[in-house]
Amino acid sequence: MTFDCRKCGACCAFFNVELSTEEALCLPQTLVACYTKIPSMLCMAGTGEPHRGNRELNVVVQSNRCRALEGEIGKACTCAIYPIQPKVCREFPVGGEGCLMARKYYGLEV
């Protein structure tokens, strides 16, 4: 099965996006944050917090959505900084284990 990232966005709203110092300097500073529990580590704003709860059990879940993600998960999505997105985003394996886990979390076909 193949997936179109522009109709998904689940990984951008599921995983923490760690940044190197060099990457952080290339991004708009409104998109750079520090991990709450490890202030010296940089991450994309909106990420860096653990998921809490369980969607299947109707328990409140904290979003981990990257602020550069535009659109609705599972419908039409885009990355506002696509040309300069972090290495971890560029190299994320579409259709891999992490992709399928994020898609399943958001109730998308796997």
C-alpha positions, -999 to +999 in steps of 0.1 A: +000+000+000+012+035-008+004+066+012+002+103+001+016+125+028-005+154+016-036+135+026-023+123+059-002+145+083-004+119+111+034+117+116+035+155+120+010+154+148+023+123+165+061+124+169+085+147+186+106+166+160+141+171+174+162+198+159+199+203+157+212+238+166+220+244+129+184+234+118+169+256+145+189+286+132+174+282+097+138+281+109+115+309+119+120+312+157+083+309+163+086+273+152+115+265+176+108+253+211+126+235+239+115+202+254+096+209+286+116+183+307+149+189+289+152+226+282+186+222+265+170+201+237+154+219+208+123+207+190+097+220+165+071+240+184+040+220+191+061+188+196+082+177+225+055+165+248+045+129+254+011+117+244-012+112+273-043+091+274-058+066+250-081+075+221-096+040+220-107+044+257-120+079+251-094+094+274-082+129+267-051+129+245-026+157+244-018+168+208+018+167+196+010+186+164+039+204+148+030+241+143+043+239+107+016+214+098-012+231+080-045+215+072-066+186+087-050+153+095-063+126+072-077+151+047-054+177+031-021+186+048+010+205+039+042+216+057+045+253+059+083+250+058+087+221+034+118+235+016+136+238+049+120+211+070+143+193+095+163+162+084+142+139+105+111+150+086+128+146+052+141+112+060+109+098+077+101+064+061+066+067+045+048+034+050+073+023+077+065+012+112+064+048+126+041+059+098+017+031+103+017+037+141+008+074+136-019+066+110-035+040+133-035+064+162-055+089+141-078+062+128-064+063+092-061+032+070-030+012+075 
